[in-house]
Amino acid sequence: MKKRLWSWCVALMFLVNAWNITAFAESVDENPVKNAGFENISSDEWVAYNTAGIDSDHAHTGEYCARVEKGSGYEQTLYLKPDSNYVLTAWAKAEKNGSVMTLGVKNYGGPETFSATVSDVYEKLTVTFTTGADASAAVIYGYRQDNGAGAGYFDDVELVEVESLEAYRPLVNAAEPLVIPTYEGSDQPTHPSVVKFDEPWNGYIYWMAMTPYPYNDGSFENPSIVASDDGIHWIEPDGVENPLVETPKVGHNCDADLVYVPSQDELRIYYVDADDRISSRVKMMRSSDGVVWSEPQIVMKDLIRKYSILSPSVEVLPDGTFMMWYVDAGNAGWNSQKNEVKYCTSADGIKWSGATTCTDFVQPGYQIWHIDVHYEENTGTYYAVFPAYPNGTDCDHCNLFFAVNRTGNQWEMFSKPVLKPSSQDAWDDFCIYRSSLLIEDGALTVWYGAKKRSDSSWHTGVAQRSFDEFISILES
C-alpha cells in the first residue's frame, strides 16, 4: 500500500512539474503588449497624448484599432529584461496617402527608433532594438507625425524576444572602427567615399577620399586621400600630402566624393566649400596617380543659399555621361525640415545641367541628409545608401537607409533602416553618417562614418553581408 501511494505521489509531482514548465514556457512566449489589438475599449494600458482614441471602422483584425490624429499617439510602458533583443511589429496606415504614421520605441537604454509608412492601406512595420545593460523597461508607441492631413491607425501590436537580431537587421554594426590615418593626428575620419579597381591602380586596389572631423571640429574637415590593398587596412600612399586642400579663410570644406573616370584614367574628388554665410560651391580636383592633385576648380555654385548642394555623389555611366546626386537643405542646413534630393548631368563632369528634384526619393518620417549612389553596369540598376534623421530633429540623429532604382525612372524606398547606432558606449552609438557602398560577387560592403555620443569622436567602420540576404530582410 505504501509503495502504491508513493507511486501516485511521484506521478502527481511529475504532472505538477510538467504543468509548471509548460506554464512558464507559455509566459515567456506570451506577447507582453497589453490590449495589443485594442479590443478592450475600457483598458488604460495605452496612454494617449493629444488627440487619440479607439476606432471601430478601420480595424486590421477584430473590431477595434487605435486612431491617432496629426501630432498625436498612444504609448505603453513595458517591463523587459536588460541587455536583451526584441522585435516590435504592428500594422499601421495613414488616412490620407502620403501622411506619416510611425511605430517606435524609446527609453530602453538606446536611441529612439521607429519605422514609418505613408500608405493608406495597412502595412506591417517592424522595429528592432536591444535593451541597455541597466534598462528594465521600454516605451513603445504609435505616432502620427505632424505633417500632411488626416489621422493614422495602428493595430495588432506584438513584441517578441529573440536570441539574435541578425535575421532582422540588414547590416550589423562593426565591433571596432577601422584605423585610418588623418593628417592632424586624430585618426578620426568620416564621410568615406571608396573606389575599388579590379587590378591595382597606381599600386592599390582601394582608394578612399574622406575628411577628418575630430570631435566635431569643422576646421579640419578638408579632403584627404588614403589607399588600401584589402579595404580594411588603410595608409597614406607615398608622396601624398594631406590635406589635399587647406581650410578656407571663410567657412569650411566638407563632403568629399571620389570617382574614377575611365576615359581619362584619372581619379576625381568633388567636395563642398561652404562659406556658412550665404553661398556654397562644389569644387573638383583630379589626379592621374592618386598622389599629385590639381588645383580645385569650381564646377557648381549657389550664391544665395549656403547649404543647397550637400554631399555630391558622382557616377560615370558606360556612355561617358556624368551624373551627380546631392541634397538641397537650403539655408537651414543641419536641422532643415525640407530637404530634397536632386540630380544633374554633365558630358565632362565640369559643366553641369540644371537640377531635377527626385520627388520619389523621400524617406517617410525622416529628412534625408547625405547620399551615395552606385550604378551597377551589369544590371543597369542604381543603388543608394544615405543617412536620414527623424522629422523634428537634426543630423546628429541619423540612421542609415537604402534605396534602389531598377529602371532609371523610379526609386524604391524601404521603411527599415539598414544600420542604426550601436548600444551605449560603442564607438558608433550616436549617429550613423554618410557612407559608401560596393556590390561585388554577391556581397554588399558599406563603409560608414559614425559618431560616439560621450565625446563626439568620429570614426569609420565597415559592414558586410550577402546582398541577397540584405535585400530579403529589407523586403520582409
C-alpha positions in Angstrom: 0.0 0.0 0.0 2.9 2.4 0.9 4.6 1.6 -2.4 1.4 2.3 -4.4 0.8 5.6 -2.5 4.4 6.6 -3.2 3.9 5.8 -6.9 0.8 8.0 -7.0 2.7 10.9 -5.3 5.6 10.6 -7.8 3.2 10.7 -10.7 1.3 13.7 -9.2 4.6 15.5 -8.7 5.6 14.8 -12.3 2.3 16.2 -13.6 2.6 19.3 -11.5 6.1 20.0 -12.6 5.2 19.4 -16.2 2.3 21.9 -15.8 4.7 24.4 -14.3 7.2 24.0 -17.1 4.5 24.4 -19.7 3.1 27.4 -18.0 6.5 29.0 -17.7 7.2 28.4 -21.4 3.9 30.0 -22.3 4.5 33.0 -20.1 7.9 33.6 -21.9 6.3 33.4 -25.3 3.3 35.5 -24.4 3.0 38.9 -26.0 3.9 41.4 -23.3 1.9 44.2 -25.0 -1.3 44.6 -23.2 -4.5 45.2 -25.2 -2.4 44.6 -28.3 -5.4 44.7 -30.6 -7.3 47.5 -28.8 -10.3 45.2 -28.3 -10.8 46.1 -24.7 -12.0 49.7 -25.2 -12.1 50.4 -21.5 -8.4 49.4 -20.9 -6.0 52.0 -19.7 -2.8 50.2 -20.7 -2.3 52.5 -23.6 -1.6 56.2 -22.6 -3.0 58.7 -25.1 -1.3 62.0 -25.8 -3.0 64.8 -27.7 -6.0 63.5 -29.8 -6.1 59.7 -29.8 -8.9 57.2 -29.4 -10.3 53.8 -30.3 -11.8 53.4 -33.8 -14.3 50.7 -35.0 -14.2 51.5 -38.7 -10.6 50.8 -39.6 -9.5 47.7 -37.6 -6.9 45.5 -39.2 -8.3 42.5 -37.3 -11.1 42.2 -34.8 -13.5 45.1 -34.2 -11.2 47.9 -33.0 -7.9 49.7 -33.6 -6.1 52.8 -32.4 -6.8 56.1 -34.2 -4.4 59.0 -33.7 -4.7 62.5 -35.1 -1.9 64.5 -36.5 0.7 65.2 -33.8 -0.9 62.5 -31.6 -0.2 59.0 -30.4 -0.6 56.1 -28.0 2.2 54.7 -25.9 2.7 51.9 -23.5 5.5 51.1 -21.0 6.7 47.5 -21.0 8.9 45.9 -18.3 11.6 44.0 -20.1 15.0 42.2 -19.4 18.2 44.2 -19.7 20.7 43.5 -22.5 18.1 41.6 -24.5 17.0 41.6 -28.1 13.4 42.4 -29.1 11.4 42.7 -32.3 8.4 45.0 -32.3 5.7 44.8 -35.0 2.4 46.3 -35.7 0.1 47.0 -38.7 -0.3 50.7 -39.5 -1.7 53.0 -42.1 -2.4 56.7 -42.8 -5.9 58.0 -43.5 -4.5 60.2 -46.3 -1.9 58.7 -48.6 1.4 60.5 -48.1 1.0 61.3 -44.4 3.4 59.7 -42.0 2.3 57.1 -39.4 5.0 55.5 -37.2 5.7 52.6 -34.9 8.6 53.2 -32.5 10.4 52.5 -29.2 12.2 54.8 -26.8 13.6 54.9 -23.2 15.0 51.4 -23.5 18.7 52.3 -22.9 19.4 53.2 -26.6 18.4 55.9 -29.1 14.8 56.2 -30.0 14.0 54.4 -33.2 10.9 53.9 -35.4 9.6 52.6 -38.7 7.1 54.6 -40.8 4.5 54.2 -43.5 2.7 56.7 -45.8 0.3 54.1 -47.2 -3.4 54.4 -46.8 -3.5 50.6 -46.8 -2.3 48.6 -43.8 1.4 47.8 -43.8 3.3 45.8 -41.3 6.0 47.8 -39.6 9.0 46.3 -37.8 11.3 47.8 -35.2 14.3 46.0 -33.6 16.1 47.0 -30.5 18.4 45.8 -27.7 17.7 47.0 -24.2 20.6 48.6 -22.4 22.7 46.8 -19.8 20.9 48.7 -17.0 17.5 49.0 -18.6 14.4 47.3 -17.2 11.7 48.9 -19.4 10.9 50.4 -22.8 8.2 52.7 -24.1 6.5 51.6 -27.4 4.3 53.9 -29.3 2.3 54.6 -32.4 2.5 58.2 -33.5 1.0 60.2 -36.4 3.7 62.7 -37.3 2.7 66.4 -37.5 2.5 66.7 -41.3 0.0 66.1 -44.1 -3.7 65.6 -43.4 -5.9 63.0 -41.8 -5.5 60.6 -39.0 -3.3 57.5 -38.6 -4.3 54.0 -37.5 -2.4 51.1 -35.9 -3.4 47.6 -34.7 -2.2 44.2 -33.7 1.0 45.2 -31.8 3.4 42.4 -30.9 6.7 42.3 -29.1 8.9 39.2 -29.3 12.2 38.5 -27.6 14.8 36.8 -29.8 18.3 35.4 -29.2 19.8 37.4 -32.1 18.8 40.2 -34.3 21.0 39.1 -37.2 18.0 37.7 -39.2 16.1 41.0 -38.7 18.8 43.6 -39.3 20.1 44.1 -42.9 23.6 45.1 -41.6 25.4 44.5 -38.3 27.5 47.3 -36.8 31.2 46.9 -36.8 32.6 45.9 -33.4 35.5 48.3 -33.9 36.2 51.2 -36.3 38.9 51.0 -39.0 42.3 52.6 -38.3 42.6 55.3 -40.9 45.3 57.9 -40.6 44.4 61.6 -40.7 46.7 64.5 -41.3 46.1 66.2 -38.0 46.8 63.1 -36.0 43.4 62.3 -34.5 42.6 59.3 -36.8 39.0 60.4 -36.8 37.9 60.3 -40.5 34.3 60.5 -41.7 32.3 60.8 -44.9 34.2 57.9 -46.6 34.0 57.6 -50.4 35.6 54.4 -51.8 36.6 53.4 -55.3 37.7 49.8 -56.0 39.7 48.6 -59.0 39.8 45.1 -60.4 43.6 45.4 -60.6 45.9 47.7 -58.6 45.7 51.3 -59.9 49.0 53.0 -59.2 49.7 50.4 -56.6 46.4 49.9 -54.7 43.1 48.2 -55.2 41.1 50.5 -53.0 41.2 54.3 -52.8 39.2 56.4 -50.3 38.5 60.1 -50.1 37.5 61.3 -46.6 37.5 64.3 -44.3 38.8 64.3 -40.7 36.2 65.6 -38.3 37.9 65.3 -34.8 35.4 66.0 -32.0 33.1 67.9 -34.4 35.8 70.4 -35.4 35.0 71.5 -38.9 38.2 73.4 -39.3 39.9 70.1 -40.1 37.2 68.9 -42.5 39.4 69.0 -45.5 39.5 66.4 -48.4 42.2 63.8 -47.9 43.1 60.6 -49.7 44.2 57.1 -48.4 44.6 53.7 -50.1 44.4 50.0 -49.3 45.0 46.5 -50.6 42.0 44.9 -48.9 39.5 47.7 -48.0 40.3 47.2 -44.3 43.9 48.4 -43.7 44.4 51.9 -44.9 47.6 54.0 -45.4 48.5 57.4 -46.8 50.3 56.5 -50.1 53.9 57.6 -50.5 54.1 61.2 -51.8 50.6 62.2 -50.8 50.4 65.4 -48.9 47.1 65.5 -46.9 45.0 67.6 -46.6 44.7 68.0 -50.4 43.1 71.4 -49.7 43.6 73.7 -46.8 40.8 75.2 -44.7 39.2 78.1 -46.5 39.5 81.6 -44.9 35.8 81.8 -44.6 33.5 78.7 -43.8 34.6 75.1 -44.2 35.2 72.3 -46.6 33.2 69.0 -46.4 31.5 66.2 -48.2 34.3 64.7 -50.4 33.2 62.2 -53.1 35.7 60.1 -55.1 35.0 58.9 -58.6 37.1 57.2 -61.3 36.9 58.5 -64.9 37.8 55.7 -67.3 38.2 57.8 -70.4 40.9 59.9 -68.7 42.2 57.2 -66.4 42.1 59.5 -63.5 40.5 59.9 -60.1 38.5 63.0 -59.2 37.3 64.4 -55.9 34.2 66.5 -55.8 33.7 68.4 -52.5 31.8 71.2 -50.9 33.2 74.6 -50.0 30.6 76.4 -47.9 31.1 79.9 -46.5 28.5 79.3 -43.8 27.2 82.8 -44.5 25.3 83.0 -47.8 26.7 80.8 -50.5 28.1 77.3 -51.4 30.3 75.8 -54.1 31.1 72.4 -55.4 34.8 72.1 -56.3 36.7 69.4 -58.2 40.3 68.1 -58.2 41.8 65.5 -60.5 44.8 63.1 -60.3 46.3 60.6 -62.7 48.2 58.8 -60.0 46.3 59.5 -56.7 49.3 61.3 -55.3 49.6 64.6 -57.2 46.3 66.5 -57.4 45.3 69.5 -59.5 44.2 72.8 -58.0 40.4 72.9 -57.2 38.1 74.3 -59.8 34.5 75.4 -59.2 32.0 73.2 -61.1 28.8 74.3 -59.4 27.7 77.1 -57.1 24.7 78.7 -55.4 25.3 82.3 -54.4 22.2 82.8 -52.3 21.8 79.5 -50.4 24.6 78.2 -48.2 23.6 74.5 -47.9 21.8 73.8 -51.1 24.4 71.4 -52.6 25.4 68.9 -49.9 27.1 65.6 -50.3 27.5 65.4 -54.0 27.7 61.8 -55.3 29.1 61.4 -58.8 28.9 58.4 -61.1 30.2 58.0 -64.6 27.8 55.9 -66.8 29.0 53.5 -69.5 28.3 56.0 -72.3 30.5 58.6 -70.5 27.7 60.7 -69.0 28.4 62.1 -65.6 25.5 62.1 -63.1 25.6 64.0 -59.7 23.1 63.5 -56.9 23.1 65.8 -53.9 20.9 67.0 -51.0 19.4 70.5 -51.0 19.0 71.8 -47.4 18.5 75.4 -48.4 19.8 77.8 -45.8 18.9 75.8 -42.8 21.5 73.0 -43.2 22.0 70.5 -40.3 18.4 70.9 -38.9 16.5 71.5 -42.1 13.0 70.0 -42.3 12.6 70.5 -46.0 15.5 68.6 -47.6 15.3 67.4 -51.2 17.4 65.0 -53.2 18.3 66.4 -56.7 20.4 65.3 -59.6 22.0 66.8 -62.7 24.1 65.6 -65.6 27.2 66.5 -67.5 29.2 65.5 -70.5 32.6 66.2 -68.8 31.9 66.5 -65.1 32.7 70.2 -65.2 29.7 71.9 -66.8 26.5 70.6 -65.3 22.9 70.8 -66.3 20.1 72.4 -64.3 18.9 70.3 -61.3 15.9 67.9 -61.3 14.2 67.1 -58.0 13.8 63.4 -57.2 10.3 63.7 -55.9 10.2 59.9 -55.3 13.4 59.9 -53.3 11.7 60.5 -49.9 12.2 58.6 -46.7 8.8 58.7 -44.8 9.2 60.2 -41.4 12.7 61.4 -42.0 14.9 64.1 -43.6 17.5 62.7 -46.0 20.9 64.2 -45.1 23.8 62.9 -47.2 23.8 60.4 -50.1 26.0 58.0 -52.0 24.7 56.5 -55.3 26.3 53.5 -57.0 25.5 52.4 -60.6 25.6 48.7 -61.4 26.5 48.3 -65.0 25.6 44.6 -65.3 22.0 45.2 -64.4 21.5 48.9 -65.2 20.4 49.4 -61.5 21.1 52.4 -59.3 21.6 51.8 -55.6 21.8 54.4 -52.9 22.8 54.4 -49.2 22.0 57.5 -47.1 21.7 58.8 -43.6 18.4 60.4 -42.6 17.2 62.0 -39.3 13.7 61.9 -37.9 11.4 64.8 -38.7 11.7 67.4 -36.0 15.3 66.6 -35.1 18.7 67.2 -36.7 21.6 65.4 -38.4 23.0 64.2 -35.1 20.2 61.6 -35.0 20.8 59.8 -38.3 20.1 56.2 -39.2 21.3 54.7 -42.4 18.8 53.7 -45.2 18.9 52.1 -48.6 17.1 52.7 -51.9 17.1 51.0 -55.4 16.2 52.2 -58.8 15.9 49.3 -61.2 14.7 51.2 -64.3 16.4 54.6 -64.1 12.9 56.1 -63.6 11.6 55.2 -60.1 13.3 54.9 -56.7 12.1 52.2 -54.4 12.4 53.1 -50.7 12.4 50.8 -47.7 10.9 51.6 -44.2 13.6 49.7 -42.3 17.0 51.4 -41.5 19.8 49.2 -42.8 22.1 50.4 -39.9 21.3 52.1 -36.6 23.5 53.4 -33.8 25.0 50.6 -31.6 24.5 50.1 -27.9 25.5 52.7 -25.4 29.3 53.5 -25.2 30.1 51.8 -28.5 32.2 53.8 -31.0 29.1 54.3 -33.2 26.4 54.7 -30.5 25.0 58.1 -31.6 24.9 58.9 -35.3 25.3 56.9 -38.5 26.6 59.2 -41.2 27.5 59.4 -44.8 28.5 56.0 -46.2 30.0 54.4 -49.3 28.7 51.2 -50.8 30.1 48.4 -53.1 28.3 45.4 -54.5 30.6 42.7 -55.8 30.5 38.9 -56.2 27.1 38.7 -54.4 28.2 40.7 -51.4 27.4 44.2 -50.1 30.1 46.2 -48.4 29.3 49.5 -46.7 32.0 51.8 -45.3 30.2 54.1 -42.9 31.0 57.2 -40.8 29.7 57.3 -37.2 29.8 59.4 -34.1 30.2 58.5 -30.4 27.8 60.2 -28.0 30.1 60.7 -25.0 33.0 62.6 -26.6 31.7 63.5 -30.1 34.5 61.5 -31.7 34.1 60.3 -35.3 35.4 57.2 -37.0 34.7 55.0 -40.0 33.7 51.3 -39.9 32.8 48.6 -42.4 29.8 46.3 -42.5 29.3 43.4 -45.0 26.6 40.9 -45.9 25.3 38.7 -48.7 23.4 41.1 -51.0 20.6 38.6 -51.4 20.2 38.2 -47.6 20.4 42.0 -47.3 17.6 42.6 -49.8 15.5 39.8 -48.4 15.5 41.3 -44.9 14.6 44.7 -46.3 11.7 43.4 -48.2 10.4 41.1 -45.4 
